[in-house]
Amino acid sequence: MARQSNNLRAIPGVDTLLEAVADCPLPRPLVVAAIRVELRSLRKAGSIPGRDKITATIRQRLDDLALSRLQPVINGTGVVVHTNLGRSPMNPLAATGFVNLEMDLVTGRRGARAAYLERCLAELCGAEAATVVNNCAAALVLNLRHFTAKKTEVIVSRGELVQIGGGFRLSEILESSGANLREIGATNQTTLDDYARAIGPQTGLLLKVHRSNFFMSGFVAAPERRELAALAKKKRVPFVEDLGSGVLLPAGDWAEGHHEPMPSEVLKEGADIVCFSGDKLMGGPQSGIIAGKARHVQALKKHPFFRALRCDKLVLSALQSTAERYLHNQASTLPVQRMLTADLASIQRRTLKVAKALKGMPAKICVTPGHSQVGGGALPQVPLPTVTLDIVPADIRLNDFAARLRRATPPVIGVISGCRFRLDLRTILPDQEKPLMNAIRQSFISK
């Protein structure tokens, strides 16, 4: 017992350790909390390490915590819409201070939130009206809560019950809204007759979900959108389509002939409501956009649940800026569009320049052909031709090399593939090239 008591007296105090890590940039309460967690662990340990070892452990704990802060990173993965890295890249924009969020500057009285943005979105979608909530899943749940309030059944094809990021399944999202899910057809075959037979007195909604994050080929069939719209109109049942990744421009040469339906196309072919994400192929902030017939959009906005899903001034201002880019025919200036449409020659030229600048590093560095990805659950059949900067360090394990780059300032994220660390400059902004090279050089020095 006396020996354990002597060990405990060897543990430094909080103030002593605070002084030892005084250069830590984290807020003091977080530093104190981390120190106390480590001290509690030490009191339960059988032996107490020296003060330097304790300080090093705490510093490592604080460094790991600092890395979890939201911060800019260099995306060298080649995935343009990268879910783990905030989906589509955006130009920095913030509505700071006071803004006319719900103030009508014409009358001086209270105004409608996001009225101007909603007009922009309606114009872009070719819709009578539009509104926005905090993500596409929220948009879908709001539609379900409204349209199945009295008639509780929603009809959806089994082949469209997708699973999205984070392990969330469409069926579970639908059921969380309180709606009764009526699955029809088979995984690979759903006919118009399947829909017609399923519609009954309790049908509140006919739902179509775009299979944006996977594809099926072979013995597959599904009715055309126009056919579903005509059936829904005949049966007087609302028809809603969830597009997932919403694209507002026709896919160009980079899509290799693959077609991604646009909201305007969906509405023109008869859907009552379409919803899609603002932070994927549109290139804006996280948001769920709802567009369609005015009477339905207005009803959705009056639903009590709408207030729980509405966006704040930061999201609205960023989405407004993005929408105006499209309306000014300046969508090509959005980072996501620049990355998607970047030609192979320019990527190769930039990659060779970086490779030349890194000559002399203790590593084998080469430029090899590869493919980027659209990402964000969009166009999985479309590989984007690219070249990658491949690095094989001489005296560092690949996992350790990748870890060092993640701890760089700014952090660099790449891919380990084929016993090489690969960076795709398609998803690296031109003004990030110098920080990238500095991070790589420093990674060969740091331990």
C-alpha positions in Angstrom: 0.0 0.0 0.0 2.9 2.3 0.9 4.5 1.5 -2.5 1.3 2.5 -4.4 1.1 5.7 -2.4 4.7 6.6 -3.3 3.9 5.9 -7.0 0.9 8.3 -6.9 3.1 11.1 -5.4 5.2 10.7 -8.6 2.3 11.9 -10.7 2.7 15.6 -11.7 -0.1 18.0 -10.9 -2.5 19.6 -13.4 -0.7 23.0 -13.2 2.7 21.5 -13.8 1.4 19.6 -16.9 -0.5 22.7 -18.1 2.8 24.6 -18.1 4.5 21.8 -20.0 2.0 22.0 -22.9 1.5 25.8 -22.7 2.1 26.1 -26.5 -1.0 23.9 -27.3 -3.5 26.1 -29.4 -6.6 24.3 -28.0 -8.9 26.2 -25.6 -7.7 25.9 -22.0 -10.8 23.9 -20.7 -10.1 21.2 -23.3 -6.5 21.0 -22.4 -7.3 20.7 -18.7 -9.9 18.0 -19.4 -7.4 16.0 -21.5 -4.8 16.2 -18.7 -7.4 15.1 -16.1 -8.4 12.1 -18.2 -4.7 11.1 -18.5 -4.2 11.6 -14.7 -7.2 9.4 -13.9 -5.7 6.7 -16.1 -2.4 6.9 -14.4 -3.9 6.6 -10.9 -5.3 3.2 -12.0 -2.1 2.0 -13.6 0.3 -0.4 -11.8 3.4 1.7 -12.5 3.9 5.4 -13.2 6.1 6.5 -16.1 8.5 9.4 -15.8 7.3 13.0 -16.2 8.6 13.4 -19.7 6.7 10.3 -20.8 3.5 11.6 -19.2 3.9 14.9 -20.9 4.6 13.3 -24.3 1.4 11.1 -23.9 -0.7 14.2 -23.0 0.8 16.1 -25.9 -0.1 13.3 -28.3 -3.6 13.2 -26.9 -4.0 16.9 -27.5 -2.5 16.7 -31.0 -5.0 14.0 -31.9 -7.8 16.2 -30.5 -6.6 19.2 -32.5 -6.7 17.1 -35.7 -10.4 16.5 -35.2 -11.2 20.2 -35.6 -12.9 21.1 -38.8 -10.2 22.5 -41.1 -9.3 22.7 -44.7 -7.6 19.6 -46.2 -6.0 18.7 -49.5 -8.1 16.1 -51.2 -5.7 14.0 -53.3 -8.0 10.9 -53.4 -9.4 11.7 -56.9 -13.0 11.5 -55.5 -14.6 14.8 -56.5 -17.7 14.7 -54.2 -16.0 13.0 -51.2 -18.5 12.4 -48.4 -15.8 12.2 -45.7 -14.3 15.5 -46.8 -17.5 17.5 -46.8 -18.8 16.4 -50.2 -18.5 19.1 -53.0 -15.8 21.6 -52.5 -17.0 25.2 -52.1 -15.6 28.7 -52.4 -15.3 30.2 -48.9 -18.4 32.3 -48.1 -20.0 33.3 -44.8 -22.9 35.7 -44.0 -21.4 37.3 -41.0 -23.1 39.8 -38.7 -26.7 40.8 -39.2 -28.5 39.8 -42.4 -32.0 40.3 -43.7 -32.9 36.7 -43.0 -36.6 37.4 -42.2 -36.7 41.2 -42.9 -38.5 42.6 -45.9 -36.3 45.6 -46.8 -39.1 47.1 -49.0 -41.8 47.3 -46.3 -39.6 47.3 -43.2 -41.7 44.5 -41.8 -41.0 40.8 -41.2 -40.5 38.9 -44.4 -40.3 35.3 -45.6 -37.1 33.4 -44.9 -35.2 32.6 -48.1 -37.8 34.0 -50.4 -35.2 35.2 -53.0 -33.3 31.9 -52.8 -36.6 30.0 -53.4 -37.3 31.9 -56.5 -33.8 31.2 -57.8 -34.2 27.5 -57.1 -37.6 27.3 -58.7 -36.2 29.0 -61.9 -33.3 26.5 -62.0 -35.6 23.5 -61.6 -38.3 24.8 -64.0 -40.7 24.5 -61.1 -43.7 26.5 -59.9 -42.1 26.8 -56.4 -39.2 25.5 -54.4 -37.9 25.5 -50.8 -34.9 24.1 -49.0 -34.3 22.0 -45.8 -31.1 20.8 -44.2 -30.4 17.7 -46.3 -32.1 15.4 -48.9 -33.1 12.8 -46.3 -34.9 15.6 -44.4 -36.6 16.6 -47.7 -37.8 13.1 -48.2 -39.1 12.7 -44.6 -40.9 16.0 -44.8 -42.7 14.8 -48.0 -43.6 11.5 -46.4 -45.0 13.2 -43.2 -47.1 15.5 -45.3 -48.4 13.2 -48.0 -49.0 10.2 -45.7 -50.6 12.1 -42.8 -54.1 10.7 -43.6 -53.4 8.0 -46.2 -50.4 6.2 -44.6 -49.1 4.0 -47.4 -46.2 4.9 -49.7 -45.5 2.7 -52.7 -41.9 2.1 -53.8 -40.1 -0.4 -56.0 -37.9 -3.0 -54.3 -35.2 -2.2 -56.8 -35.0 1.4 -55.5 -34.6 0.7 -51.8 -31.1 2.0 -51.7 -28.6 2.2 -48.9 -26.9 5.6 -48.6 -23.7 6.6 -46.7 -23.3 5.9 -43.0 -25.3 2.6 -43.3 -28.6 4.4 -43.6 -31.2 2.5 -45.6 -34.0 4.2 -47.5 -36.6 1.7 -46.0 -35.6 2.7 -42.5 -35.8 6.4 -43.3 -39.2 5.9 -44.8 -40.5 4.0 -41.8 -39.1 6.6 -39.4 -41.5 9.1 -40.9 -44.5 7.0 -39.7 -45.5 5.9 -43.2 -46.3 2.3 -44.1 -43.9 1.0 -46.7 -45.5 -0.9 -49.6 -42.8 -2.7 -51.6 -43.6 -3.8 -55.1 -42.0 -5.7 -57.9 -38.7 -7.6 -57.7 -35.2 -6.3 -57.2 -34.5 -6.3 -61.0 -38.0 -6.1 -62.5 -40.8 -3.7 -61.6 -43.7 -3.0 -64.0 -46.3 -0.4 -64.4 -48.9 -3.0 -63.5 -47.1 -3.6 -60.2 -47.8 0.1 -59.3 -51.3 0.0 -60.6 -52.3 -3.1 -58.5 -50.7 -1.7 -55.4 -52.6 1.7 -55.4 -55.5 1.5 -53.0 -57.6 3.6 -50.6 -54.6 4.0 -48.2 -52.1 5.1 -50.8 -50.8 8.5 -49.9 -47.7 8.7 -52.1 -46.1 7.1 -55.1 -42.3 7.4 -54.7 -39.5 6.9 -57.2 -35.9 6.9 -56.0 -33.0 7.4 -58.4 -30.5 4.6 -58.1 -27.6 7.1 -58.2 -25.0 5.2 -56.2 -25.3 1.8 -58.0 -26.5 0.4 -61.3 -28.1 -2.8 -62.5 -27.7 -4.4 -65.9 -29.0 -7.5 -67.6 -32.6 -8.7 -67.1 -33.9 -5.4 -65.6 -36.9 -3.3 -66.2 -38.8 -0.3 -64.7 -41.6 1.9 -66.0 -40.8 5.2 -67.6 -41.2 8.3 -65.5 -43.9 9.6 -67.8 -45.9 6.4 -67.4 -45.7 6.6 -63.6 -46.8 10.3 -63.7 -49.8 9.5 -65.9 -50.8 6.6 -63.5 -50.4 8.8 -60.5 -52.5 11.6 -62.1 -55.2 9.1 -63.1 -55.4 7.6 -59.6 -55.1 11.1 -58.0 -52.0 10.1 -56.0 -49.1 12.5 -55.5 -45.9 11.4 -57.3 -42.6 12.3 -55.7 -39.1 11.5 -57.0 -35.9 11.6 -54.9 -33.0 12.3 -57.2 -30.3 12.0 -54.5 -27.4 13.7 -56.3 -29.0 16.6 -58.2 -27.4 17.9 -61.3 -28.5 21.2 -62.8 -26.4 21.0 -66.0 -26.4 18.3 -68.7 -23.5 16.0 -68.1 -20.8 16.9 -70.6 -18.1 14.8 -72.4 -16.6 13.8 -69.0 -19.7 11.6 -68.3 -18.9 9.4 -71.3 -22.5 9.5 -72.6 -24.1 8.5 -69.3 -27.3 10.5 -68.5 -28.0 11.9 -65.1 -31.6 13.2 -64.8 -32.0 16.9 -63.9 -34.8 18.2 -61.7 -36.3 20.2 -64.6 -36.5 17.0 -66.6 -38.2 15.1 -63.8 -40.8 17.8 -63.3 -41.4 18.3 -67.0 -42.1 14.5 -67.3 -44.9 14.7 -64.7 -43.5 14.4 -61.1 -45.4 16.6 -58.6 -42.3 17.0 -56.4 -38.6 16.4 -56.9 -36.0 16.6 -54.1 -32.2 16.4 -54.3 -29.0 17.3 -52.5 -27.4 20.8 -52.7 -23.9 19.6 -51.7 -23.2 17.0 -54.3 -23.2 17.7 -58.1 -24.8 21.1 -57.6 -21.7 22.2 -55.7 -23.3 24.0 -52.8 -23.6 23.6 -49.0 -25.3 20.7 -47.3 -29.0 21.1 -48.0 -32.1 19.3 -49.4 -33.9 21.1 -52.2 -37.6 20.5 -52.8 -39.2 21.8 -56.1 -42.5 21.2 -57.8 -46.1 22.3 -57.8 -46.7 25.4 -55.8 -49.7 24.0 -53.8 -47.5 21.1 -52.6 -44.5 23.2 -51.8 -46.6 25.7 -49.8 -48.2 22.8 -47.9 -44.8 21.4 -47.1 -43.7 24.8 -45.7 -46.7 25.0 -43.5 -46.1 21.6 -42.0 -45.1 21.8 -38.3 -42.1 19.6 -39.0 -40.7 22.1 -41.5 -39.4 24.4 -38.8 -37.2 21.6 -37.4 -35.6 21.1 -40.8 -35.0 24.7 -42.0 -31.6 26.0 -42.8 -29.7 28.8 -41.1 -28.3 32.0 -42.6 -24.9 30.5 -43.4 -26.4 27.6 -45.5 -28.9 29.9 -47.2 -26.3 32.5 -48.1 -23.9 29.9 -49.5 -26.7 28.2 -51.4 -27.9 31.5 -52.8 -24.4 32.3 -54.1 -24.3 28.8 -55.7 -27.7 29.2 -57.3 -26.8 32.7 -58.7 -23.7 31.2 -60.3 -26.0 28.9 -62.3 -28.4 31.7 -63.2 -25.5 34.0 -64.3 -24.2 31.1 -66.5 -21.1 30.9 -64.3 -21.5 27.4 -63.0 -18.2 26.5 -64.6 -16.4 28.6 -61.9 -17.7 26.3 -59.1 -14.9 24.1 -57.8 -16.9 20.9 -58.3 -17.5 21.8 -62.0 -13.9 22.7 -62.6 -12.8 19.3 -61.2 -15.4 17.3 -63.1 -14.6 18.9 -66.4 -10.8 19.1 -66.0 -9.1 17.7 -69.1 -6.5 15.0 -68.8 -3.7 17.1 -70.4 -4.0 19.8 -67.8 -4.0 17.3 -64.9 -0.9 15.6 -66.4 0.9 18.9 -66.8 0.3 19.9 -63.2 1.2 16.4 -61.9 4.5 16.4 -63.8 5.3 19.8 -62.4 4.8 18.6 -58.9 6.8 15.4 -59.6 9.7 17.5 -60.9 9.7 19.8 -57.9 9.9 16.8 -55.6 12.9 15.4 -57.4 15.6 14.4 -54.8 13.3 13.3 -52.1 14.1 9.8 -50.6 11.4 8.1 -52.5 10.5 6.7 -55.9 8.1 9.2 -57.5 6.4 8.6 -60.8 3.3 9.7 -62.8 1.0 6.9 -63.9 -2.5 6.7 -65.6 -5.5 6.2 -63.4 -9.2 7.1 -62.9 -10.9 9.6 -60.7 -14.4 9.1 -59.3 -17.4 11.5 -59.3 -18.3 10.3 -55.8 -21.2 11.4 -53.6 -23.3 8.4 -54.8 -23.4 9.8 -58.3 -22.6 8.2 -61.7 -20.8 5.1 -60.4 -20.3 3.9 -64.0 -18.3 6.9 -65.0 -14.5 6.7 -64.4 -12.8 10.0 -65.1 -9.4 9.5 -66.8 -6.6 11.0 -64.9 -2.9 10.5 -63.9 -1.7 10.1 -60.3 1.4 11.1 -58.5 2.7 7.8 -57.1 5.1 7.9 -54.1 7.0 5.0 -52.7 9.1 6.2 -49.7 12.5 4.6 -49.3 12.7 4.3 -45.5 9.1 4.9 -44.4 6.2 2.4 -44.4 3.3 3.5 -46.5 0.9 3.6 -43.6 3.3 5.8 -41.6 3.8 8.1 -44.6 0.1 8.5 -45.0 -0.3 9.3 -41.3 2.4 11.9 -41.4 0.6 13.6 -44.3 -2.7 13.6 -42.5 -0.9 15.4 -39.6 0.5 18.0 -42.0 -0.7 21.6 -42.2 -2.9 21.5 -44.1 -3.6 17.8 -43.8 -3.1 15.8 -47.1 -5.4 12.9 -47.9 -4.3 10.4 -50.5 -4.9 6.7 -51.3 -2.6 3.7 -50.7 -3.0 1.4 -53.7 -0.7 -1.1 -55.5 2.0 -0.7 -52.8 2.1 3.1 -53.6 0.8 6.3 -52.0 -1.2 8.0 -54.7 -2.3 11.6 -55.1 -4.7 12.7 -57.9 -4.4 16.4 -58.7 -7.9 16.5 -60.3 -9.2 17.1 -56.8 -6.4 19.3 -55.6 -6.9 23.0 -56.2 -4.1 24.9 -58.0 -3.4 27.1 -55.0 -2.9 24.0 -52.9 0.1 22.8 -54.9 2.7 24.6 -52.9 1.3 23.5 -49.5 1.1 20.0 -50.9 4.8 19.9 -51.9 5.8 21.5 -48.5 3.8 18.8 -46.7 5.4 16.0 -48.7 8.9 17.4 -48.1 8.2 17.8 -44.4 6.8 14.2 -44.1 10.3 12.9 -45.0 11.8 14.9 -42.2 9.4 14.5 -39.3 9.4 11.4 -37.2 
